[in-house]
Amino acid sequence: MDLHSTLMSDIMQEMNPRVLEFIQKHVTSFTRWDTIRFLGENPNTRDTAENLARYVGRAPHIIISEAREMVQENILSSDTRGRRTVYWLTDDPDLRQLIVRLVQAAQDRTFRIKLVYHILRAGGSQ
């Protein structure tokens, strides 16, 4: 086994399969991670993409684009009234619990390294 295969094996080990699947499918950029992390840490927050962008230090147009996609993926929910769209963490209790567990796990440095690896592997540097 070469060094790359060994490193990949180490990175994949000990990660909950459901969490890993969620990361590979939905946490495909640092913008997505920052948004999911913020809302996972603040699960009762309901706010506009512009304000979410300010909270996570990203450009509003990027958050708007990612938030719309995450609504389609059921990661976020939204409500539009007039010209304002408000976003919040999904109301699905199982998915909310998974996101909260993911955010808690990311407090561990080794887990964060694995998370970054998967984001970079997905090509999501933004």
Contact map, one row per residue, 1 for C-alpha under 8 A:
111011000000000000000000000000000000000000000000000000000000000000000000000000000000000000000000000000000000000000000000000000
111111000000000000000000000000000000000000000000000000000000000000000000000000000000000000000000000000000000000000000000000000
111111100000000000000000000000000000000000000000000000000000000000000000000000000000000000000000000000000000000000000000000000
011111110000000000000000000000000000000000000000000000000000000000000000000000000000000000000000000000000000000000000000000000
111111111000000000000000000000000000000000000000000000000000000000000000000000000000000000000000000000000000000000000000000000
111111111100000000000000000000000000000000000000000000000000000000000000000000000000000000000000000000000000000000000000000000
001111111110000000000000000000000000000000000000000000000000000000000000000000000000000000000000000000000000000000000000000000
000111111111000000000000000000000000000000000000000000000000000000000000000000000000000000000000000000000000000000000000000000
000011111111100000000000000000000000000000000000000000000000000000000000000000000000000000000000000000000000000000000000000000
000001111111100000000000000000000000000000000000000000000000000000000000000000000000000000000000000000000000000000000000000000
000000111111100000000000000000000000000000000000000000000000000000000000000000000000000000000000000000000000000001000000000000
000000011111111000000000000000000000000000000000000000000000000000000000000000000000000000000000000000000000000001000000000000
000000001111111000000000000000000000000000000000000000000000000000000000000000000000000000000000000000000000000000000000000000
000000000001111100000000000000000000000000000000000000000000000000000000000000000000000000000000000000000000000000000000000000
000000000001111110110000000000000000000000000000000000000000000000000000000000000000000000000000000000000000000000000000000000
000000000000011111110000000000000000000000000000000000000000000000000000000000000000000000000000000000000000000000000000000000
000000000000001111111000000000000000000000000000000000000000000000000000000000000000000000000000000000000000000000000000000000
000000000000000111111100000000000000000000000000000000000000000000000000000000000000000000000000000000000000000000000000000000
000000000000001111111110000000000000000000000000000000000000000000000000000000000000000000000000010001000000000000000000000000
000000000000001111111111000000000000000000000000000000000000000000000000000000000000000000000000000000000000000000000000000000
000000000000000011111111100000000000000000000000000000000000000000000000000000000000000000000000000000000000000000000000000000
000000000000000001111111111000000000000000000000000000000000000000000000000000000000000000000000000000000000000000000000000000
000000000000000000111111111100000000000000000000000000000000000000000000000000000000000000000000000000000000000000100110000000
000000000000000000011111111100000000000000000000000000000000000000000000000000000000000000000000000000000000000000000110010000
000000000000000000001111111100000000000000000000000000000000000000000000000000000000000000000000000000000000000000000000000000
000000000000000000000111111100010000000000000000000000000000000000000100100000000000000000000000000000000000000000000000000000
000000000000000000000111111111011000000000000000000000000000000000000000000000000000000000000000000000000000000000000010000000
000000000000000000000011111111011000000000000000000000000000000000000000000000000000000000000000000000000000000000000111011100
000000000000000000000000001111111000000000000000000000000000000000000000000000000000000000000000000000000000000000000011011111
000000000000000000000000001111111100000000000000000000000000000000000000000000000000000000000000000000000000000000000010000111
000000000000000000000000000011111110000000000000000000000100011001000000000000000000000000000000000000000000000000000000000001
000000000000000000000000011111111111000000000000000000000000000001000000000000000000000000000000000000000000000000000000000000
000000000000000000000000001111111111100000000000000000000000000000000000000000000000000000000000000000000000000000000000000000
000000000000000000000000000001111111110000000000000000010000000000000000000000000000000000000000000000000000000000000000000000
000000000000000000000000000000111111111000000000000100010000001000000000000000000000000000000000000000000000000000000000000000
000000000000000000000000000000011111111100000000000000000000000000000000000000000000000010000000001000000000000000000000000000
000000000000000000000000000000001111111110000000000000000000000000000000000000000000000000000000000000100000000000000000000000
000000000000000000000000000000000111111111000000000000110000000000000000000000000000000000000000000000000000000000000000000000
000000000000000000000000000000000011111111111000000000000000000000000000000000000000000110000000000000000000000000000000000000
000000000000000000000000000000000001111111100000000000000000000000000000000000000000000010000001001100100000000000000000000000
000000000000000000000000000000000000111111100000000000000000000000000000000000000000000000000000000100100000000000000000000000
000000000000000000000000000000000000011111111000000000000000000000000000000000000000000000000000000000000000000000000000000000
000000000000000000000000000000000000001111111000000000000000000000000000000000000000000110000000000000000000000000000000000000
000000000000000000000000000000000000001001111100000000000000000000000000000000000000000110000000000000000000000000000000000000
000000000000000000000000000000000000001001111110000000000000000000000000000000000000000110000000000000000000000000000000000000
000000000000000000000000000000000000000000011111000000000000000000000000000000000000011110000000000000000000000000000000000000
000000000000000000000000000000000000000000001111101100000000000000000000000000000000111100000000000000000000000000000000000000
000000000000000000000000000000000000000000000111111100000000000000000000000000000001111000000000000000000000000000000000000000
000000000000000000000000000000000000000000000011111110000001001100100000000000000000111000000000000000000000000000000000000000
000000000000000000000000000000000000000000000001111111000001001100000000000000000000000000000000000000000000000000000000000000
000000000000000000000000000000000000000000000011111111100001000000000000000000000000000000000000000000000000000000000000000000
000000000000000000000000000000000010000000000011111111110001001000000000000000000000000000000000000000000000000000000000000000
000000000000000000000000000000000000000000000000111111111111001000000000000000000000000000000000000000000000000000000000000000
000000000000000000000000000000000000000000000000011111111111000000000000000000000000000000000000000000000000000000000000000000
000000000000000000000000000000000000010000000000001111111000000000000000000000000000000000000000000000000000000000000000000000
000000000000000000000000000000000110010000000000000111111100000000000000000000000000000000000000000000000000000000000000000000
000000000000000000000000000000000000000000000000000011111110000000000000000000000000000000000000000000000000000000000000000000
000000000000000000000000000000100000000000000000000011011111011000000000000000000000000000000000000000000000000000000000000000
000000000000000000000000000000000000000000000000000011001111111000000000000000000000000000000000000000000000000000000000000000
000000000000000000000000000000000000000000000000111111000111111100000000000000000000000000000000000000000000000000000000000000
000000000000000000000000000000000000000000000000000000000011111110000000000000000000000000000000000000000000000000000000000000
000000000000000000000000000000100000000000000000000000000111111111000000000000000000000000000000000000000000000000000000000000
000000000000000000000000000000100010000000000000110110000111111111100000000000000000000000000000000000000000000000000000000000
000000000000000000000000000000000000000000000000110000000001111111110000000000000000000000000000000000000000000000000000000000
000000000000000000000000000000000000000000000000000000000000111111111000000000000000000000000000000000000000000000000000000000
000000000000000000000000000000110000000000000000000000000000011111111100000000000000000000000000000000000000000000000000000000
000000000000000000000000000000000000000000000000100000000000001111111110000100000000001000000000000000000000000000000000000000
000000000000000000000000000000000000000000000000000000000000000111111111000000000000000000000000000000000000000000000000000000
000000000000000000000000000000000000000000000000000000000000000011111111100000000000000000000000000000000000000000000000000000
000000000000000000000000010000000000000000000000000000000000000001111111111100000000000000000000000000000000000000000000000000
000000000000000000000000000000000000000000000000000000000000000000111111111111000000000000000000000000000000000000000000000000
000000000000000000000000000000000000000000000000000000000000000000011111111100000000000000000000000000000000000000000000000000
000000000000000000000000010000000000000000000000000000000000000000001111111100000000000000000000000000000000000000000000000000
000000000000000000000000000000000000000000000000000000000000000000000111111110000000000001000000000000000000000000000000000000
000000000000000000000000000000000000000000000000000000000000000000000111111110000000000011000010000000000000000000000000000000
000000000000000000000000000000000000000000000000000000000000000000100111111111000000001111000000000000000000000000000000000000
000000000000000000000000000000000000000000000000000000000000000000000010011111100000001111100000000000000000000000000000000000
000000000000000000000000000000000000000000000000000000000000000000000010000111110000111100000000000000000000000000000000000000
000000000000000000000000000000000000000000000000000000000000000000000000000011111000111000000000000000000000000000000000000000
000000000000000000000000000000000000000000000000000000000000000000000000000001111111110000000000000000000000000000000000000000
000000000000000000000000000000000000000000000000000000000000000000000000000000111111100000000000000000000000000000000000000000
000000000000000000000000000000000000000000000000000000000000000000000000000000011111000000000000000000000000000000000000000000
000000000000000000000000000000000000000000000000000000000000000000000000000000011111100000000000000000000000000000000000000000
000000000000000000000000000000000000000000000001000000000000000000000000000000011111110000000000000000000000000000000000000000
000000000000000000000000000000000000000000000011100000000000000000000000000001111011111000000000000000000000000000000000000000
000000000000000000000000000000000000000000000111100000000000000000000000000001110001111100000000000000000000000000000000000000
000000000000000000000000000000000000000000000111100000000000000000100000000111100000111110000000000000000000000000000000000000
000000000000000000000000000000000000001000111110000000000000000000000000000111000000011111000000000000000000000000000000000000
000000000000000000000000000000000001001100111100000000000000000000000000001110000000001111100001000000000000000000000000000000
000000000000000000000000000000000000000000000000000000000000000000000000011110000000000111111011000000000000000000000000000000
000000000000000000000000000000000000000000000000000000000000000000000000000010000000000011111001000000000000000000000000000000
000000000000000000000000000000000000000000000000000000000000000000000000000000000000000001111111000000000000000000000000000000
000000000000000000000000000000000000000000000000000000000000000000000000000000000000000001111111100000000000000000000000000000
000000000000000000000000000000000000000000000000000000000000000000000000000000000000000000011111110000000000000000000000000000
000000000000000000000000000000000000000000000000000000000000000000000000001000000000000001011111111000000000000000000000000000
000000000000000000000000000000000000000100000000000000000000000000000000000000000000000011111111111100000000000000000000000000
000000000000000000000000000000000000000000000000000000000000000000000000000000000000000000001111111110000000000000000000000000
000000000000000000100000000000000000000000000000000000000000000000000000000000000000000000000111111111000000000000000000000000
000000000000000000000000000000000001000100000000000000000000000000000000000000000000000000000011111111100000000000000000000000
000000000000000000000000000000000000000110000000000000000000000000000000000000000000000000000001111111110000000000000000000000
000000000000000000000000000000000000000000000000000000000000000000000000000000000000000000000000111111111000000000000000000000
000000000000000000100000000000000000000000000000000000000000000000000000000000000000000000000000011111111100000000000000000000
000000000000000000000000000000000000100110000000000000000000000000000000000000000000000000000000001111111110000000000000000000
000000000000000000000000000000000000000000000000000000000000000000000000000000000000000000000000000111111111000000000000000000
000000000000000000000000000000000000000000000000000000000000000000000000000000000000000000000000000011111111001000000000000000
000000000000000000000000000000000000000000000000000000000000000000000000000000000000000000000000000001111111101100100000000000
000000000000000000000000000000000000000000000000000000000000000000000000000000000000000000000000000000111111101100000000000000
000000000000000000000000000000000000000000000000000000000000000000000000000000000000000000000000000000011111111100000000000000
000000000000000000000000000000000000000000000000000000000000000000000000000000000000000000000000000000000111111110000000000000
000000000000000000000000000000000000000000000000000000000000000000000000000000000000000000000000000000000001111111000000000000
000000000000000000000000000000000000000000000000000000000000000000000000000000000000000000000000000000001111111111100000000000
000000000000000000000000000000000000000000000000000000000000000000000000000000000000000000000000000000000111111111110000000000
000000000000000000000000000000000000000000000000000000000000000000000000000000000000000000000000000000000000111111111000000000
000000000011000000000000000000000000000000000000000000000000000000000000000000000000000000000000000000000000011111111100000000
000000000000000000000010000000000000000000000000000000000000000000000000000000000000000000000000000000000100001111111110000000
000000000000000000000000000000000000000000000000000000000000000000000000000000000000000000000000000000000000000111111111000000
000000000000000000000000000000000000000000000000000000000000000000000000000000000000000000000000000000000000000011111111100000
000000000000000000000011000100000000000000000000000000000000000000000000000000000000000000000000000000000000000001111111110000
000000000000000000000011001111000000000000000000000000000000000000000000000000000000000000000000000000000000000000111111111110
000000000000000000000000000110000000000000000000000000000000000000000000000000000000000000000000000000000000000000011111111110
000000000000000000000000000000000000000000000000000000000000000000000000000000000000000000000000000000000000000000001111111100
000000000000000000000001000110000000000000000000000000000000000000000000000000000000000000000000000000000000000000000111111100
000000000000000000000000000110000000000000000000000000000000000000000000000000000000000000000000000000000000000000000011111110
000000000000000000000000000111000000000000000000000000000000000000000000000000000000000000000000000000000000000000000011111111
000000000000000000000000000011000000000000000000000000000000000000000000000000000000000000000000000000000000000000000011001111
000000000000000000000000000011100000000000000000000000000000000000000000000000000000000000000000000000000000000000000000000111
